[in-house]
């Protein structure tokens, strides 16, 4: 099979924090130009989550044989555990006697069994020696199946106004040239939208704001999965701490055929919002053989780039491509892996007015 490596930012809705109030993060509105100025900070898309609360966790569900987690290392950082599925947690340390420049690999594996997994990262604080109590999480990279070996990939973009998207309930349009494609569609009611596509992977993009909340995604009639597109900053309900271009939903390793996706907003007592900006799906020329899906091959499926991630690399490696893609990434401790990109097409952005 061919794998595509997908980069997931700490602010994306597919990442679940046990308590957002346990973590501090930069306000994304302080660096709104991350999409056009990737060197504005050393952190992916100018955000991270940092905590000193012992016992707080972050988790991610993914399907594939590889997982990489990046954060920070230095004298203020301590121990943390990684648990994959029902295995026993393994303890690691992010402590170093001096600050390590750039992203630090908190975890790496390309040898997981191919299939659905849940990873839980827990802060353990100061466990030994001179360790500090902090933990910083910047991004995740997961490998997912997109097609057979040697297959070519075609990415199709649906703007929120595409007639193939069916809206139910009350939706409004926000027209602004700063949005991707010139606008978004949003609601704060118990409304839904659905669409069909033929492909092996799908991305749905929107934004995260403190006046946004929970929503569910159902694919091919499966049980609904619940996500939270409230701002990664946490805090009181309100139009604050907005991050544009976030990944609301991703699903890979889909088989050949027509897939149906339904997204339902759960407004709750606050009448929280959801914004839809664009949908992208990947269609391979040859689908993977489902009977061989236990393979741990990690072939790159898209045009590689010359960017690499090293201890001093900037965020440029994670924001330069215009489609979900992989490029060259090297880290001495990890060996080569493809660098996925999901902050797509943000030539200029805006906010719901």
C-alpha positions as CSV (number, residue, x, y, z in Angstrom):
1,X,0.0,0.0,0.0
2,X,0.9,3.7,-0.3
3,X,0.8,5.8,2.8
4,X,0.2,9.5,3.1
5,X,1.5,11.3,6.2
6,X,-1.0,13.7,7.6
7,X,0.1,16.6,9.9
8,X,-2.4,17.4,12.7
9,X,-2.0,20.6,14.6
10,X,-2.6,20.9,18.3
11,X,-5.6,23.2,17.6
12,X,-7.3,20.8,15.2
13,X,-10.7,19.4,16.3
14,X,-9.5,15.8,15.9
15,X,-7.2,16.3,18.9
16,X,-9.0,15.7,22.3
17,X,-7.8,17.4,25.5
18,X,-9.1,16.0,28.8
19,X,-9.4,19.6,30.1
20,X,-8.5,22.6,27.9
21,X,-8.2,24.6,31.1
22,X,-5.1,22.6,32.2
23,X,-3.2,23.8,29.1
24,X,-1.9,27.3,28.1
25,X,-1.5,28.2,24.4
26,X,-0.6,31.3,22.4
27,X,-3.6,33.2,21.1
28,X,-3.8,32.4,17.4
29,X,-5.1,35.9,16.7
30,X,-1.7,37.2,17.7
31,X,-0.1,35.5,14.7
32,X,-2.9,35.5,12.0
33,X,-0.3,35.4,9.2
34,X,1.1,32.0,10.0
35,X,-0.2,30.7,6.7
36,X,1.8,33.2,4.6
37,X,4.7,33.8,7.1
38,X,5.7,30.3,8.3
39,X,8.7,31.6,10.1
40,X,6.6,33.8,12.4
41,X,7.3,31.3,15.2
42,X,9.1,28.0,15.5
43,X,5.9,26.2,16.3
44,X,3.6,24.6,13.8
45,X,1.0,27.1,12.6
46,X,2.2,29.4,15.5
47,X,0.4,27.4,18.3
48,X,1.2,24.8,20.9
49,X,-0.3,23.4,24.2
50,X,1.7,23.6,27.4
51,X,0.9,22.3,30.8
52,X,2.4,21.7,34.3
53,X,-0.8,19.9,35.5
54,X,0.1,16.3,36.5
55,X,-2.3,13.8,35.2
56,X,-3.9,15.8,32.4
57,X,-4.0,14.1,29.0
58,X,-4.4,14.6,25.3
59,X,-5.6,11.9,22.9
60,X,-5.9,11.2,19.2
61,X,-7.7,8.5,17.3
62,X,-6.0,7.5,14.0
63,X,-5.7,4.6,11.5
64,X,-2.4,3.5,10.3
65,X,1.0,2.0,11.1
66,X,3.0,5.2,12.0
67,X,2.7,7.9,14.6
68,X,5.0,10.9,15.4
69,X,4.4,13.4,18.2
70,X,6.5,16.6,18.5
71,X,6.8,19.0,21.4
72,X,9.7,20.7,23.3
73,X,12.6,19.8,25.5
74,X,14.5,21.7,28.1
75,X,15.2,22.1,31.9
76,X,11.5,23.0,32.7
77,X,10.2,19.8,31.1
78,X,9.6,16.5,32.8
79,X,8.2,13.0,32.3
80,X,5.2,11.9,30.4
81,X,3.6,8.6,29.3
82,X,2.4,7.3,26.0
83,X,-0.3,4.7,25.8
84,X,-1.3,3.1,22.5
85,X,-4.7,1.3,22.7
86,X,-4.8,-1.1,25.6
87,X,-1.1,-1.5,26.0
88,X,0.7,-0.5,29.2
89,X,1.8,3.2,29.3
90,X,5.5,3.8,28.5
91,X,7.3,6.6,30.4
92,X,9.5,9.1,28.5
93,X,11.2,12.3,29.5
94,X,11.4,15.7,27.8
95,X,14.0,17.0,30.2
96,X,17.3,18.4,29.0
97,X,19.8,20.5,30.9
98,X,19.4,23.3,28.4
99,X,16.6,24.3,26.0
100,X,16.5,22.3,22.8
101,X,15.9,24.6,19.8
102,X,12.8,23.8,17.7
103,X,10.5,20.8,17.9
104,X,11.5,17.8,20.0
105,X,10.3,14.3,19.1
106,X,8.2,13.1,22.0
107,X,7.3,9.8,20.3
108,X,7.9,8.0,17.1
109,X,6.9,4.6,15.7
110,X,6.5,3.2,12.2
111,X,5.9,-0.3,13.3
112,X,2.3,-0.2,14.6
113,X,-0.1,-2.8,13.3
114,X,-2.2,-1.4,10.5
115,X,-5.6,-0.5,11.9
116,X,-7.4,1.9,14.2
117,X,-5.5,3.1,17.2
118,X,-5.9,5.5,20.1
119,X,-2.9,7.3,21.6
120,X,-3.1,8.9,25.0
121,X,-0.3,11.2,26.2
122,X,-0.3,12.0,29.9
123,X,1.8,14.6,31.8
124,X,3.7,13.0,34.7
125,X,5.6,16.0,35.9
126,X,8.9,15.9,37.7
127,X,9.6,12.2,38.3
128,X,13.3,11.9,38.6
129,X,16.5,14.0,39.1
130,X,16.3,17.6,38.0
131,X,13.3,17.3,35.9
132,X,10.8,20.1,35.6
133,X,7.0,19.6,35.5
134,X,6.1,21.0,32.1
135,X,4.9,19.3,28.9
136,X,4.5,20.9,25.5
137,X,2.7,19.4,22.6
138,X,3.0,21.0,19.1
139,X,1.8,18.5,16.5
140,X,1.1,14.9,15.4
141,X,2.0,13.2,12.2
142,X,0.1,10.0,11.3
143,X,0.4,7.7,8.3
144,X,-2.7,6.6,6.6
145,X,-3.4,4.4,3.6
146,X,-4.5,6.3,0.4
147,X,-3.9,3.8,-2.4
148,X,-2.0,0.9,-3.8
149,X,1.8,1.0,-4.4
150,X,2.6,3.1,-7.4
151,X,-0.9,4.7,-7.5
152,X,-1.2,8.4,-8.4
153,X,-3.4,10.6,-6.3
154,X,-5.9,13.3,-7.3
155,X,-7.1,15.8,-4.8
156,X,-10.5,17.4,-5.3
157,X,-11.6,20.6,-3.4
158,X,-15.2,21.4,-2.6
159,X,-15.9,24.9,-1.5
160,X,-18.8,25.3,1.0
161,X,-21.1,26.5,-1.8
162,X,-20.5,23.5,-4.0
163,X,-23.9,22.1,-5.2
164,X,-22.9,18.6,-4.2
165,X,-23.1,19.6,-0.5
166,X,-26.7,19.2,0.9
167,X,-27.6,21.6,3.8
168,X,-30.4,20.8,6.2
169,X,-31.7,23.4,8.6
170,X,-30.6,27.0,8.9
171,X,-27.3,28.1,7.4
172,X,-25.8,31.5,6.6
173,X,-23.1,32.5,4.2
174,X,-20.2,34.8,5.1
175,X,-18.8,36.3,2.0
176,X,-15.3,37.8,2.4
177,X,-12.4,37.6,-0.1
178,X,-10.1,36.8,2.8
179,X,-11.7,33.4,3.3
180,X,-10.6,30.4,1.3
181,X,-12.6,30.5,-1.9
182,X,-14.3,33.8,-0.8
183,X,-16.5,32.7,2.1
184,X,-17.8,30.2,4.6
185,X,-21.1,28.7,5.5
186,X,-22.0,28.6,9.2
187,X,-24.8,27.9,11.7
188,X,-25.5,28.0,15.4
189,X,-28.6,25.9,15.2
190,X,-29.3,22.1,15.2
191,X,-28.5,21.9,11.5
192,X,-26.5,19.5,9.3
193,X,-24.8,19.1,6.0
194,X,-23.9,16.0,4.0
195,X,-22.0,15.1,0.8
196,X,-20.8,12.1,-1.1
197,X,-17.5,11.4,-2.7
198,X,-15.4,8.6,-4.2
199,X,-11.9,8.4,-2.6
200,X,-9.7,7.0,0.0
201,X,-9.3,10.0,2.3
202,X,-11.3,13.1,3.2
203,X,-10.5,16.4,5.0
204,X,-13.1,18.9,6.3
205,X,-11.8,22.4,7.2
206,X,-13.3,25.2,9.3
207,X,-12.1,27.2,12.2
208,X,-11.9,27.1,16.0
209,X,-13.4,29.9,18.1
210,X,-14.6,30.1,21.7
211,X,-18.2,30.5,20.5
212,X,-17.9,27.2,18.6
213,X,-18.7,23.9,20.2
214,X,-19.5,20.2,19.6
215,X,-20.5,18.5,16.4
216,X,-20.8,15.0,15.1
217,X,-19.6,13.3,12.0
218,X,-21.1,10.1,10.5
219,X,-19.5,8.3,7.6
220,X,-21.2,5.5,5.7
221,X,-23.8,5.1,8.4
222,X,-21.3,4.4,11.2
223,X,-21.9,5.5,14.7
224,X,-21.5,9.3,15.1
225,X,-18.1,10.6,16.2
226,X,-18.1,13.7,18.4
227,X,-15.6,16.5,18.0
228,X,-15.1,19.9,19.6
229,X,-14.3,23.0,17.4
230,X,-14.3,25.4,20.4
231,X,-11.0,27.2,20.5
232,X,-7.9,25.3,21.6
233,X,-7.3,28.2,24.0
234,X,-10.3,27.2,26.2
235,X,-11.9,30.0,28.1
236,X,-15.4,31.5,28.4
237,X,-17.9,31.3,25.6
238,X,-17.4,34.2,23.1
239,X,-15.9,35.2,19.8
240,X,-12.3,35.1,21.0
241,X,-9.1,33.2,20.3
242,X,-10.0,32.3,16.8
243,X,-7.8,30.0,14.7
244,X,-8.6,29.8,11.0
245,X,-8.0,26.9,8.7
246,X,-8.3,24.1,11.3
247,X,-8.9,20.5,10.5
248,X,-12.4,19.7,11.8
249,X,-12.4,16.1,10.5
250,X,-10.2,13.6,8.7
251,X,-10.7,10.0,7.6
252,X,-8.3,7.9,5.6
253,X,-7.9,4.2,4.7
254,X,-11.3,4.2,2.9
255,X,-12.1,1.5,0.4
256,X,-13.2,1.9,-3.2
257,X,-16.8,3.1,-3.7
258,X,-19.1,6.0,-2.8
259,X,-18.8,7.3,0.7
260,X,-21.4,9.5,2.5
261,X,-20.5,12.0,5.2
262,X,-22.9,13.8,7.4
263,X,-21.9,16.6,9.9
264,X,-24.4,17.7,12.6
265,X,-23.9,20.8,14.7
266,X,-24.7,20.4,18.4
267,X,-25.5,24.0,19.5
268,X,-26.3,23.3,23.1
269,X,-27.5,25.9,25.6
270,X,-25.0,28.5,24.2
271,X,-26.2,28.1,20.6
272,X,-22.6,27.4,19.5
273,X,-21.4,27.8,16.0
274,X,-19.8,25.6,13.3
275,X,-18.1,27.1,10.2
276,X,-17.4,25.1,7.0
277,X,-14.8,26.5,4.7
278,X,-13.8,23.7,2.4
279,X,-13.7,19.9,1.9
280,X,-10.9,18.0,0.2
281,X,-10.9,14.4,-0.8
282,X,-8.2,12.2,-2.3
283,X,-8.9,9.6,-5.1
284,X,-6.2,7.1,-6.0
285,X,-5.8,5.7,-9.5
286,X,-5.6,2.2,-7.9
287,X,-7.0,1.4,-4.5
288,X,-5.1,-0.6,-2.0
289,X,-5.8,-4.3,-1.6
290,X,-7.9,-4.4,1.6
291,X,-6.7,-8.0,2.3
292,X,-3.1,-6.7,2.7
293,X,-4.0,-3.8,4.9
294,X,-1.8,-5.1,7.7
295,X,1.3,-4.0,5.8
296,X,3.5,-1.5,7.6
297,X,4.9,0.0,4.4
298,X,5.4,3.8,4.6
299,X,5.8,4.8,0.9
300,X,5.3,8.4,0.2
301,X,2.4,9.0,-2.3
302,X,2.9,12.6,-3.3
303,X,5.6,14.8,-4.7
304,X,8.4,15.2,-2.1
305,X,9.7,18.6,-1.1
306,X,13.2,19.6,-0.1
307,X,12.1,20.7,3.3
308,X,13.3,18.8,6.4
309,X,12.6,18.9,10.0
310,X,15.6,19.1,12.3
311,X,16.0,20.5,15.8
312,X,16.3,24.0,14.3
313,X,13.7,23.7,11.6
314,X,11.0,26.3,11.3
315,X,7.3,25.9,10.7
316,X,7.9,26.4,6.9
317,X,8.1,22.6,6.5
318,X,4.5,22.4,7.6
319,X,2.9,25.1,5.7
320,X,4.4,25.3,2.2
321,X,2.1,22.9,0.2
322,X,-1.3,23.7,-1.3
323,X,-2.8,20.2,-1.0
324,X,-2.7,17.4,1.5
325,X,0.7,16.1,0.7
326,X,3.9,14.6,1.9
327,X,7.4,15.7,1.4
328,X,10.8,15.0,2.8
329,X,11.3,15.1,6.5
330,X,14.3,13.9,8.4
331,X,15.0,13.8,12.1
332,X,18.2,12.0,13.3
333,X,16.3,10.0,15.9
334,X,13.5,9.0,13.5
335,X,15.0,8.5,10.1
336,X,13.1,9.6,7.0
337,X,9.4,10.1,7.0
338,X,7.0,12.0,4.8
339,X,5.9,15.4,6.0
340,X,2.1,15.8,5.7
341,X,0.5,19.2,5.3
342,X,-3.0,20.1,6.3
343,X,-2.9,23.9,6.6
344,X,-4.0,24.3,3.0
345,X,-4.5,27.1,0.6
346,X,-4.5,29.9,3.1
347,X,-3.4,32.6,0.7
348,X,-5.5,35.0,2.7
349,X,-8.0,34.4,5.5
350,X,-10.7,36.2,7.4
351,X,-13.1,35.8,10.3
352,X,-16.9,35.4,10.6
353,X,-18.3,38.9,10.8
